Amino acid sequence: MKRWAWIHALLVLISAAGAQTSAPLSMNLAAGGANAANSSQGSWHDDSGDRMFFPRDMFWGWAQFDLAPPHNEVDPNLCAGNVAQYGGTNDPCSMFARYMLSGILEVRPFGRGLLRRFMVYGAPTFLFGKNLPKTQYTWSPDAIGVEHSWGAGIYINKGFEFRVTQHFLFDRLGARDKYLGPADLGQNGPWGRYMTVGVRKTFGTRRW
């Protein structure tokens, strides 16, 4: 229940971020030509009109739903590819995903001063499905689990950001949250646990 509550809270935050608008579309289009050159360099926006805490543009993110056709399932590296050799069509290690729900939510809680450059973010990917490579293909939406990471960043200048990222082990959900036999590869998932520091450079101007 705790995990589902966390998932629900994250989806609500992403929805709230999508609902926020800083200005009407007509105003954005009118300003687009004048700001195009600066946008391509990731210029910093003036903070004179923002409040210190929880500014109007504090949320940014995206959410995406993907469907993997049969024979193209997402493999999170939780079960051996030859799983059918262990238990046939009844092998419980069927964690090859048909559906994927992913997203990123960035939160910039400060609107003025140097703290305006600070942000935290989360990037979850939820997987659903019940399939066995070369043996059984279904449209089942059974929950598999979530791969997730979070971190913090500081905007430097001209589109450069300094970032710290913590990636976690894969969290299984529901009936998959246990050992599933000899084909089970553990919970390391596609990336395992790691922490990185890095620099991101953004460039170009989005068309929409």
SULBELTA-V997892 format. One line per field, one symbol per residue. ss: DSSP state (a for helix, b for strand, c for the rest). phi: phi as a letter, one per 40 degrees, with the letter a starting at -180 (. if undefined). burial: 1 if it has 16 or more other ideal C-beta (glycine too) atoms within 10 Angstrom, else 0. A space follows every 50 residues. Layout:
ss->???
phi->???
burial->???
This chain:
ss->caaaaaaaaaaaaaaaaaacccccaaaaaaaaaaaaaaaccccccccccc ccbcccccbbbbbbbbbccccccbbcccbccccaaaaaaacccccbbcbb bbbbbbbccbcccaaaabbbbbbbbbbbcccbcccbccccccbbbbbbbb bbbbbbbccbbbbbbbbcccbbcaaacccccccbcccccccccbbbbbbb bccccccc
phi->.cccccccccccccccccccbcacdcccccccccbdccccbgccccbccc ccbfccbcbaiababbbccdgbccbcgbbccbdcccbgcccccbcbccbb bbabbbbbcbbagcccccababacbcbbiaabdgbabbbccdcbibcaaa aaabccafgcbcbbbbbbccccbgcccacbhccccgbcgcbgbabbbabb bbagbcca
burial->00000010011011001000000000000000000000100100000001 00001001101010000100001111011100110110001111111111 11111111011000011010111111111111100110000111111110 10101000101000101101111001000100111010100000000000 00000000
